[in-house]
């Protein structure tokens, strides 16, 4: 996954709805990122690689938690639900 000094390169994200750091709001609609259009773009881009999508989201969640915690006087911000609860579960394998 492309990084610069440990920070994910936003230009590698699909679509125009990318996070504005350090607030982690969408650059286009100002909703908390990942916003609805960003989620759709990510699902489309990683449709055949759920593990890579979750890896990307985990990396970005960790970065967002650091940024938002520092903006909130050191109070820890848990973003697990925001970043990792929305991708659908893997498709069940069909019985043989």
N, C-alpha and C positions, 0 to 999 in steps of 0.2 A: 504494500500500500504506500503510495508516494507521500513522503513527509519532507518538511523543511524544518530543521532544528527541533524535531519531535512533534511538530504541529502538522496535522493533515492538510494537504493542499486542497483548498476549497474548489479550485478550478477543475479538479478531477471528479467532482460530483455531477451527476446528470441533471439536466434542466437548469432553469434560471433561479429557482427558489433555494438559495444557499444561505448558510448562517452568517450573520454579522457578529463577529467577535468583538468584545468579550460578552456582549449581552445575549447572544444566542437567539436573536430574533431573526426572522426571515427578512432578507434584503428587499423582497418585493412586497409582501403583504403585512409585515411587522407582527405576524403571529409567532408564538414560540416555535422554534425550529426543533424537529422537523414538522413543518406545517403540512396540511393535506396534500397540496400539489407536490411537495418534496417527497412525501411518502409514496405517492403514485409513481413518481419518476424513479425512485430507488427500487420499488418493487418491479418495475419494468426492466430496469438495468440489471438487476440481480435475480431475475426470474428463475434462472437455472443454477443459481449458486447461493442458496440460503445461508450457508455457513460463512461465506465471504461477506454477505450483507450484515450478518450479526457481528462479525469481527469488526467491520467498519463502524457500525453503530456503537459498539462497546468502546472502541478507541475514541470516537467523537464524544460519547457520554463522559468518559473520564476527563477529557479536555474541558468540556463544558462545566463539569462539576468544579474543576480547579478555578476556572474563570469566575463562575457565579459565586463560589464560596469567598473568593477574594473581594468581590464587589459587595458582599453582604457581611462585612466586618468579621470574616473568618467563620461565620456560622455555616456548617456543612449543608450543602444542597444535594439531595439525593434525586437523581434524574433517571433512575432505572426504569420507572414506569413510562416516562416521556419518550425515552429512546428505545427501549427494548420490549415493551409490552404490545406494541401494535403490529409487528409483522405476523402474518398468519402462521399457524403451526405447519410443519411439513406435511405434505399430502401423504395420507395413509397408503401403504403399498397395497396393490390389488391382490386378492387371494388367487392362488394358482390352481 
